[in-house]
Amino acid sequence: MPNKACVRAHTNIALIKYWGKRDETNFLPMNSSLSLTLDKLYTDTMVVFDEALPQDFFYLNGEQQGEKETQKISKFLDLFRAEKKTALRARVESINHVPTAAGLASSASAFAALAGAANLALGLDLDPQRLSTFARRGSGSATRSIYGGFVEWDMGTCSDDSFAVPVDDAGWDIGMVIVAVNQKAKEVSSRIGMKRTVETSPFYPAWVESAKKDILDIKAAIAAKDFIRLGEITEANGMKMHGTMLGAEPPFSYWEPDSIVAIKTAQALRKQGIPCYVTMDAGPNVKVLCRLSQAETIKAAFLEHFTEDKLIITKPGKGIRELTE
Ligand SMILES: O=C(O)C[C@@](O)(CF)CCOP(=O)(O)OP(=O)(O)O
């Protein structure tokens, strides 16, 4: 058993959202979702299992993490220890090339990278599909970061068949401009936000029905390489998700004034004949789906309202891969 491995996983942005669990213990979603893996935002994670370690240790961006965060990692590693029938403790070192907890889905790349590294370090040899069912139990969105390009997370019928499926490598002039409105940690985590929405929003059942149709329509648009339809479905699905939160008790929204400025900027670009579509997650940041060949033009329009450091252009990313020293 090699006992040590380092893996890179890229974050992903959902175009058809995961927003609500039918089973909280196993992270089973209410609907299937579909995302785009991003090249520029990723997490590198090293794991070493060592019998000399009395407990698990977790370092994030070079800083040792406290009890709460380390416990989360230990609980996740227990899934892999149980699979390997070992009690070995581990040292985990993660470097997030993603503004942490700023609605840029940092949990997606973090748990996918950790899953990949634990799989290799313990010599479990889980295939990508089965590995995605492990990543899912760290954070639902991590399910999708196992693969690159457009990825579907099939909701499945149970823990074993709720996994990621690669849909398309997105290598046909697809890109994204991320508008990092702010990088503060959000007040309402996605986990709490979706739970409150499921439990109290009268709009929620309609969301689930609508998302089930949206994912069929978006897969048809991807198959046809129809960027306009892809963008329209993406923007509408994200807006419907955010609409459910306004109906929750108490109502809540992740939007900030600059989120609206970004949305209006994208709408103005469309009026000028440059197709670009917005989607938002559990934070104020706005992700603009566009043709990669037009990303610089789109960024120039956003520079009228946002500073350069808040604008990130990225092409589609690849699936997880081992980093050799
Ligand atoms: O990514 C998407 O589909 C949409 C969201 O980003 C929010 F808009 C959900 C992310 O939820 P996540 O952090 O994965 O929740 P967990 O399973 O409770 O850890």
The ligand as a Gaussian input file, in Angstrom:
#p B3LYP/6-31G(d) Opt

LIG

0 1
 O      -23.586000      23.179000      -6.596000
 C      -24.853000      23.137000      -6.718000
 O      -25.462000      22.234000      -7.332000
 C      -25.700000      24.230000      -6.079000
 C      -25.117000      24.751000      -4.758000
 O      -23.782000      25.141000      -4.967000
 C      -25.795000      25.949000      -4.164000
 F      -26.328000      26.733000      -4.971000
 C      -25.302000      23.664000      -3.730000
 C      -24.027000      23.219000      -3.149000
 O      -24.342000      22.444000      -2.007000
 P      -23.188000      21.713000      -1.188000
 O      -22.257000      22.742000      -0.624000
 O      -22.553000      20.650000      -2.040000
 O      -24.069000      21.091000      -0.036000
 P      -23.769000      19.826000       0.891000
 O      -24.117000      18.581000       0.104000
 O      -24.696000      20.010000       2.074000
 O      -22.314000      19.896000       1.283000

